[in-house]
Amino acid sequence: MVQARRFGAELLLARPLVDVSADGPGYVAELSDGTLIRGRAVLFASGVEWCRLDVPGIDDLLGAGLYYGAGPSEALACTGSRVVVVGGGNSAGQAVVRFSRYARQVTLLVRGRDLGASMSQYLIDHLSAIPHVEARVRTQVVGLEADDRLRAAIVRAGDSTEPAQMPADALFICIGGTPRTDGATGIALATNPAGYLVTGSDGASNPGGRWPLPREPLPLETNRPGVFAAGDVRCGSVKLRAAAIGEGSMAVALVHRGWRRRAVTEPPAVANPDTAASPQLAELASDEQIATAAAALERNGIRPLLAATGADARGLVGSLLTGGAEVYNNTSQTLQATGVADDIERSGRYQPLRLRLYRMDREMQRREMRTLATSPDYVVGSVHALTEGGSLLIASASGSQLGPLASGAAHVILVTGAQKIVPDVATGLRRIYEYCYPLEDARARRAYGVPSGVNNILIINKAVTPGRVTAIIVNERLGF
């Protein structure tokens, strides 16, 4: 707080928020005493109201063996202890897994009849494989025993009327909470079914909100430009204090980046391929060049398909994908422009891995996420250059999308505009650095507030498995 005052921040304490509403290019917040605060940006970091366990004397033991929520730091403090976790959701299951690494015994108490009703199967399987973890269903805490700290929980199981004592050194309550979104309704912020604020690309596509600008929302930005969410109130956040602090800092940084680029509340200028540094590298190829490239692809074991328009290419992709298959679509302006990305993610005909990965727990499912991302049934993307000799060039800042293209995916479908056809690999590399990179860098800075980079380049000269890779050449300009 001292540092905040030093930088000129106005601290308004103990005044509940009543409402937030649009105010010209910015927003106005109304507090309970009638004070109005105007600003160009709003950050919701209001957290959640944790559900309370209705047990006599429970508040007296808070911090003395009894806790709401359970983070990694608490796990280490329970080394050699007897731990009880109350709750039937994924957060409770993940807490049990963490505590099992240090505690002597961990008991999970669930009020419901079946763990599968509220917990993911991967967690249930994980818990059942840990020898010193016990899960008790139809069991509730009805009392506590303590002196200066918790010593035991009194529980009642099933239809039994007789309570039983369960010795416990620590009891963690993980029964969920309600997001504190007071004031969010006035500006129609999009939420998930549980009421948490949706941010980033998920907020832009949420049925409850419509993104009004041509740029993409920043990572922690809601469906309203300039309104951000951080911490527990945000959908998909890691419910840890350190994570909330990190998100808050990141949100403030994004606000300042947006101000510098006039990107928080005003539509930015869109990078125009016609004004790029080397526009000659984006000239539409002739019919002869297209035919030459297609013939070379076929000689290299890559199946070429020709499409007159982006709509035709969209139809070809749909005819190649098997219904119900796991499909990973790379981030691509071409896939967005043709509607292929929407078909994969929102048609319901496939299992869209990109959306599935967004919803997975990075701490508990890291190995499963790597497997899904690197070995899908299909990967669909685009290229940055196609040579008349039949080579495909794809650049990437992170490199994450290149592994499935090279070998991981069972099938690869690449959609490319005919303006990407170049004479040879050397010209293709020049196209990446002189034409594609400046445009992609400008897009990344507008969309995410961070620069891009040509950090990884994949060159496919020949497909070892004939027919695994399909290249759809579209006779129009698509993407970069």
Backbone hydrogen bonds, N-H to C=O, Kabsch-Sander energy under -0.5 kcal/mol:
donor,donor_aa,acceptor,acceptor_aa,energy
5,R,1,M,-2.5
6,R,2,V,-2.0
7,F,3,Q,-1.4
8,G,5,R,-1.9
9,A,4,A,-2.4
11,L,9,A,-0.6
12,L,10,E,-0.6
13,L,11,L,-0.6
18,V,30,E,-3.0
19,D,30,E,-1.4
20,V,183,G,-1.0
21,S,28,V,-2.4
23,D,26,G,-2.6
26,G,23,D,-2.0
27,Y,39,G,-3.0
28,V,21,S,-2.7
29,A,37,I,-3.1
30,E,19,D,-3.0
31,L,29,A,-0.5
31,L,35,T,-2.6
32,S,16,P,-2.0
34,G,31,L,-2.1
37,I,29,A,-2.6
39,G,27,Y,-2.5
42,V,226,G,-2.3
44,F,42,V,-0.5
44,F,228,F,-3.3
45,A,43,L,-0.8
49,E,178,T,-3.1
50,W,48,V,-0.8
51,C,176,G,-2.4
54,D,52,R,-0.6
55,V,53,L,-1.7
58,I,55,V,-1.7
61,L,57,G,-0.5
61,L,58,I,-1.3
62,L,59,D,-0.9
63,G,66,L,-2.7
64,A,61,L,-2.7
66,L,61,L,-1.3
67,Y,171,L,-2.4
69,G,67,Y,-0.5
69,G,173,I,-2.8
74,E,71,G,-0.7
75,A,71,G,-1.1
76,L,72,P,-1.2
77,A,73,S,-1.0
78,C,74,E,-0.6
78,C,75,A,-1.4
79,T,76,L,-1.2
80,G,102,Y,-2.5
81,S,78,C,-2.3
83,V,81,S,-0.6
83,V,105,Q,-2.9
84,V,170,A,-2.5
85,V,107,T,-2.9
86,V,172,F,-2.9
87,G,85,V,-0.5
87,G,109,L,-2.4
89,G,174,C,-0.5
93,G,89,G,-2.2
94,Q,90,N,-2.9
95,A,91,S,-1.8
96,V,92,A,-2.2
97,V,93,G,-2.0
98,R,94,Q,-2.2
99,F,95,A,-2.8
100,S,96,V,-2.2
101,R,97,V,-0.6
101,R,98,R,-1.1
102,Y,99,F,-1.9
103,A,99,F,-3.3
104,R,81,S,-1.8
105,Q,81,S,-1.6
106,V,132,H,-2.2
107,T,83,V,-2.5
108,L,134,E,-3.3
109,L,85,V,-3.0
109,L,107,T,-0.5
110,V,108,L,-0.5
110,V,136,R,-2.8
117,A,114,D,-1.3
118,S,115,L,-1.6
119,M,115,L,-1.7
123,L,120,S,-0.6
124,I,120,S,-1.8
125,D,121,Q,-2.8
126,H,122,Y,-1.7
127,L,123,L,-2.8
128,S,124,I,-2.2
129,A,125,D,-0.9
129,A,126,H,-0.7
130,I,127,L,-1.6
133,V,130,I,-1.5
134,E,106,V,-2.4
136,R,108,L,-3.3
136,R,134,E,-0.5
137,V,135,A,-0.5
138,R,110,V,-0.5
138,R,112,G,-2.4
139,T,110,V,-2.3
140,Q,156,R,-2.2
142,V,140,Q,-0.5
142,V,154,I,-3.2
143,G,154,I,-1.5
145,E,152,A,-2.8
147,D,149,R,-1.8
150,L,64,A,-2.4
151,R,145,E,-3.0
152,A,145,E,-1.8
153,A,166,M,-2.8
154,I,143,G,-3.0
155,V,153,A,-0.6
155,V,164,A,-2.9
156,R,140,Q,-2.4
158,G,138,R,-3.9
160,S,157,A,-1.9
164,A,155,V,-3.0
166,M,153,A,-2.6
168,A,151,R,-2.1
169,D,82,R,-2.6
170,A,82,R,-1.4
171,L,65,G,-3.0
172,F,84,V,-2.8
173,I,67,Y,-3.0
174,C,86,V,-3.1
174,C,172,F,-0.7
178,T,49,E,-2.3
180,R,47,G,-2.6
181,T,179,P,-1.3
184,A,181,T,-2.4
186,G,183,G,-0.5
187,I,184,A,-1.0
188,A,185,T,-1.3
189,L,184,A,-1.6
192,N,196,Y,-2.1
195,G,192,N,-2.5
197,L,233,V,-2.2
198,V,190,A,-2.2
200,G,218,L,-0.6
200,G,221,E,-2.5
202,D,199,T,-0.8
203,G,199,T,-0.9
204,A,200,G,-1.5
205,S,201,S,-1.5
206,N,202,D,-0.7
209,G,206,N,-2.0
211,W,204,A,-0.7
221,E,218,L,-1.9
222,T,227,V,-3.3
227,V,224,R,-2.2
228,F,42,V,-3.5
228,F,226,G,-0.6
229,A,220,L,-2.2
230,A,44,F,-2.4
233,V,230,A,-0.6
234,R,231,G,-1.9
235,C,197,L,-3.3
237,S,234,R,-1.7
239,K,237,S,-0.6
240,L,238,V,-2.8
244,A,240,L,-2.2
245,I,241,R,-2.3
246,G,242,A,-2.3
247,E,243,A,-2.6
248,G,244,A,-2.4
249,S,245,I,-2.2
250,M,246,G,-2.3
251,A,247,E,-2.8
252,V,248,G,-2.0
253,A,249,S,-2.1
254,L,250,M,-2.4
255,V,251,A,-2.2
256,H,252,V,-2.0
257,R,253,A,-2.2
258,G,254,L,-2.5
259,W,255,V,-2.2
260,R,256,H,-2.3
261,R,257,R,-1.7
262,R,259,W,-1.1
263,A,258,G,-3.5
264,V,258,G,-0.7
275,T,272,N,-1.8
276,A,273,P,-1.2
281,L,278,S,-2.1
282,A,279,P,-1.9
283,E,280,Q,-1.0
285,A,418,A,-0.7
290,I,286,S,-2.4
291,A,287,D,-2.4
292,T,288,E,-2.3
293,A,289,Q,-2.6
294,A,290,I,-2.5
295,A,291,A,-2.3
296,A,292,T,-2.0
297,L,293,A,-2.4
298,E,294,A,-2.0
299,R,295,A,-1.9
300,N,296,A,-1.5
301,G,298,E,-1.6
302,I,297,L,-2.7
303,R,301,G,-0.5
303,R,469,V,-2.3
305,L,471,A,-2.5
307,A,473,I,-2.6
313,A,309,T,-2.0
314,R,310,G,-2.2
315,G,311,A,-1.9
316,L,312,D,-2.1
317,V,313,A,-2.6
318,G,314,R,-2.1
319,S,315,G,-1.8
320,L,316,L,-1.4
320,L,317,V,-0.6
321,L,317,V,-1.8
324,G,349,R,-3.3
325,A,322,T,-2.0
327,V,325,A,-0.6
327,V,351,Q,-2.3
328,Y,378,Y,-2.7
329,N,327,V,-0.6
330,N,328,Y,-0.6
330,N,380,V,-2.6
336,Q,332,S,-1.8
337,A,333,Q,-2.6
338,T,334,T,-2.1
339,G,335,L,-0.9
340,V,335,L,-0.7
341,A,335,L,-1.8
343,D,339,G,-2.1
344,I,340,V,-2.2
345,E,341,A,-2.4
346,R,342,D,-2.9
347,S,342,D,-0.5
347,S,343,D,-1.2
351,Q,325,A,-3.0
353,L,327,V,-2.4
353,L,351,Q,-0.8
354,R,327,V,-0.5
356,R,352,P,-1.7
357,L,353,L,-2.9
358,Y,354,R,-1.6
359,R,355,L,-1.1
359,R,356,R,-0.5
360,M,356,R,-0.5
360,M,357,L,-1.0
362,R,360,M,-0.7
365,Q,361,D,-2.7
369,M,365,Q,-2.6
370,R,366,R,-2.1
371,T,367,R,-2.1
372,L,368,E,-2.5
373,A,369,M,-2.5
374,T,370,R,-1.8
375,S,371,T,-1.5
377,D,326,E,-0.8
378,Y,326,E,-2.0
379,V,411,H,-2.1
380,V,328,Y,-2.4
381,G,413,I,-2.5
384,H,393,L,-2.9
385,A,393,L,-1.4
386,L,420,K,-2.3
387,T,391,S,-2.5
388,E,422,V,-1.8
390,G,387,T,-2.0
392,L,460,I,-2.1
393,L,385,A,-2.7
394,I,458,L,-2.6
396,S,456,N,-2.6
402,L,399,G,-1.2
403,G,399,G,-0.7
405,L,401,Q,-0.8
406,A,402,L,-2.4
407,S,403,G,-2.5
408,G,403,G,-2.0
409,A,404,P,-1.9
410,A,376,P,-2.0
411,H,377,D,-1.2
412,V,468,R,-2.7
413,I,379,V,-2.5
414,L,470,T,-2.9
415,V,381,G,-2.7
416,T,472,I,-2.8
417,G,478,L,-0.5
418,A,474,V,-2.2
418,A,476,E,-1.0
420,K,417,G,-1.8
421,I,418,A,-1.2
422,V,386,L,-2.5
428,G,424,D,-2.0
429,L,425,V,-2.6
430,R,426,A,-1.9
431,R,427,T,-2.4
432,I,428,G,-1.9
433,Y,429,L,-2.2
434,E,430,R,-2.9
435,Y,431,R,-1.8
436,C,431,R,-2.5
437,Y,432,I,-2.9
439,L,435,Y,-1.2
440,E,436,C,-2.8
441,D,437,Y,-3.0
442,A,438,P,-1.8
443,R,439,L,-2.1
444,A,440,E,-2.7
445,R,441,D,-2.2
446,R,442,A,-1.9
447,A,443,R,-3.0
448,Y,444,A,-2.9
449,G,444,A,-0.8
449,G,445,R,-0.8
450,V,444,A,-1.0
455,N,396,S,-0.7
455,N,453,G,-1.5
456,N,396,S,-1.7
458,L,394,I,-3.3
460,I,392,L,-2.8
460,I,458,L,-0.5
461,N,459,I,-0.8
463,A,300,N,-2.8
464,V,462,K,-0.6
467,G,301,G,-1.7
468,R,465,T,-2.1
470,T,412,V,-2.8
471,A,303,R,-2.7
472,I,414,L,-3.2
472,I,470,T,-0.5
473,I,305,L,-2.8
473,I,471,A,-0.7
474,V,416,T,-2.9
474,V,472,I,-0.6
475,N,307,A,-2.6
476,E,474,V,-2.0
